[in-house]
Amino acid sequence: MRNAYDVLKERGFIAQCTHEDELRELMGKEKLSFYIGYDPTADSLTAGHFLTLMALSHLQKAGHRPITLMGTGTGMVGDPSERSDMRRVMSREEVMHNIECFKKQVSRFIDYSDDKAVMEENDWLLNLQYIPFIREYGVHFSVNKMLAKDTYKSRIDDGLTFFEFNYVIMQSYDFLELYRRYGCRVQLGGDDQWANIIAGVELVRKVEREQVFGLTFNLLTAPDGAKMGKSLGNAVWINAEKTSPYDFYQYWRNTSDALVARNLKLLTFLEMDEINEMATWRGAELNRAKDILAYEVTKIVHGEDEAEKAQSAAKALFAGGGDLENMPTTDISRAEVAVGMNVITFLEKLALIPSRGEGRRLIHQGGIKINDAKITSHEHTIDEADFPDGFALVQKGKKIFERARLV
């Protein structure tokens, strides 16, 4: 079996690593426990989380043991990394609800049977006594070093609360606790977690006098290079109710040419020889690679049946011969249409626009079509004539389609 480190590196996961040579050698000789934390800031994981779960799956297939740590404690504070403002403080009930959602989703990708993986919560943070904790562990953290890190430095002028300042100590303590409980030797995370991970590595080294390791993954970015995430408004959700399997499929089908090979490596289990061959494709063949990417990722996340349905709906729209019945469909009240529904309201009901202002802008730029007819005014009224056979097909831009049903 190949060294798991080499697998991750070849597929493009690895961004940074502490003591790379030592960790690679250790991964080739021993069964290691790795951990990654998930703070419950929403009721669903995103595509960015999915990338980390794919990495855990590769590690598990190579015989190592993933530990997925749910942020029962850290979720009560919130990570200030990559933030320009303070995170919204969630209630205990909201945190626990989100954690239960995360657990169900993570369990679809990681095998927890027979101690092959561990699911934990860092509720140990909730029961710490503040003065003893700070006396024992706070002495290992330099405020000067913390303030020099981009995570905090960028927030100094705009205001960084002491509440948030505690986060790095809490996450570092998680690593120490997991080392003690499970012999965990490696902390994983997105590359935006590098500073926090380094702090955890240092805490274990200072307290236990043991070498542990930190490993970060390249972030999943949008075509413009921006990090994908819910706080940035461009999240792709794992929950089918938040991002339908069809919309999920379409997102990956619309991958920019330059990112197709990267996404195939990170988000599918296809063999590298096959992916490297597809990386040479151009034109129509490259579009076929996008079809493969969209199908494979949707199959892993939503199952083969949903992937087949999404592919069929996409073919109906773009190639002919598919089945529009598999498109997401929104019911529109016949009574509302009978008295005249403004097109902006109609687009809002279909969740195609984030605001009425954006709807007006799209229409004025020619970006909205209904049944292939361009809408030219934001004062356009939707009526029953827009629903031949009871359905209306709405197009936003070149690649986004939604269907409305009159009921």
Residue, then its C-alpha position, 0 to 999 in steps of 0.5 A: m500500500r502506498n504511503a498516505y502522505d504521498v497520496l495526499k501530496e500527489r492529489g494536491f491536498i497538502a499546503q503546509c506541514t511541520h516536520e514533513d520528512e519525519l511525518r511521511e516516514l512515520m505514516g509509512k511505518e505506523k497506524l496514526s491517529f489524526y484529528i480535524g475539528y469542525d465548529p458548528t457555525a451552521d446546520s450543514l457542512t459545506a464543500g470546503h468541509f467535504l474536501t477535508l473529509m475526502a482527505l480523511s477518507h484517503l487516510q482511513k483507506a491507508g489504515h490510519r484512524p481519523i478523529t472528527l472533533m465537533g466543536t461543542g466548546t469552541g463553537m461557543v466562541g468562534d474562530p476569528s481566523e479570516r474574519s473581519d468582524m466578530r462571529r455571531v455568538m450562538s446559543r447552546e441549543e443552536v450549537m448542539h443542533n448544528i453538531e447533530c446535523f454535522k454528525k449525521q453528515v460526517s458519518r456518511f463519509i467516514d467509517y466509524s465501525d470497529d474503532k476505525a475512526v473516532m467521533e468526539e466533542n470538545d465539551w471538556l472545554l465547558n467544564l474547565q476552571y478558568i484560573p487553574f486552566i490559565r495558570e497551567y496552560g496560558v503561560h505557554f502562549s506569547v501575546n506578542k507572537m499571537l498579535a504578530k499573526d495575521t489572524y489577529k494583526s488584521r483585527i487590531d485596528d477594527g477591534l479584537t475582543f478578549f473573548e475571541f483571543n481565547y480561541v487559539i488557546m482552546q484549540s491548542y488544548d484540544f490537541l493536547e486532550l486528544y493526544r492524552r486520550y487517543g495518542c493523537r499525533v497529527q492535527l489537520g485543517g485548512d490552510d487558514q488554520w496554520a497559526n492555530i495548528i502550530a500553536g497546538v503542536e507547540l503546546v503538546r511539545k512543551v507540556e508532554r515533551e513529545q513531537v506531534f505534527g500539523l498538516t494543512f490542506n489547500l483551500l477550496t477556492a471559487p473560480d475567482g480565487a476567493k475562498m469558498g465559505k458561508s461567511l463569504g456568501n458563496a457556500v455550496w452546502i452538503n445538505a440537499e435542502k440547502t443546495s439541491p443535488y441538481d444545483f450541486y451537480q451544476y456547480w461542479r459542471n460549471t467548474s472553470d477549465a483551469l480548475v477541472a483537473r484540480n477538483l477531480k484530484l481533490l473531490t473524487f476517488l478516480e485514479m490519478d492515471e485517469i485524471n492525468e489523461m483528462a487533464t490533457w483534454r480540450g474543447a468538447e472532451l474537456n466538457r466531458a471531463k466536467d460532466i464526469l467531475a459533476y457526476e462523481v462528486t454528486k454521487i459521493v455526496h448525494g448517492e448514485d440515484e441523485a447523481e443520475k437524476a441531476q445528470s439527466a436534468a442537465k442533459a435535458l437543458f443543455a444537450g437534449g434527451g434528458d428529463l426535466e422532471n428531475m430539475p428542482t421545482t418551486d410551486i407558485s400559487r395560482a391565486e397569486v399569479a391571477v392577481g399579477m405577480n411582479v417578476i422580482t417577487f417571482l425570482e425571489k420565490l425561486a431563490l434566484i436572487p439575493s436581493r430585489g436590487e440584484g434582480r433589477r440589475l440582472i434584468h436590466q443587463g439581460g440576464i433573466k429569461i422565462n421560457d427562453a424569452k428575455i425579460t426586459s423590465h423589472e416591472h414585468t408581471i408574471d401571469e398564467a401565460d408564462f406557465p404553458d402546461g403548468f410550468a415555467l422555465v427560468q434562466k439566470g445568466k447562461k448556466i443557471f436554470e430553475r423550474a416553477r410549477l403553477v399550483 
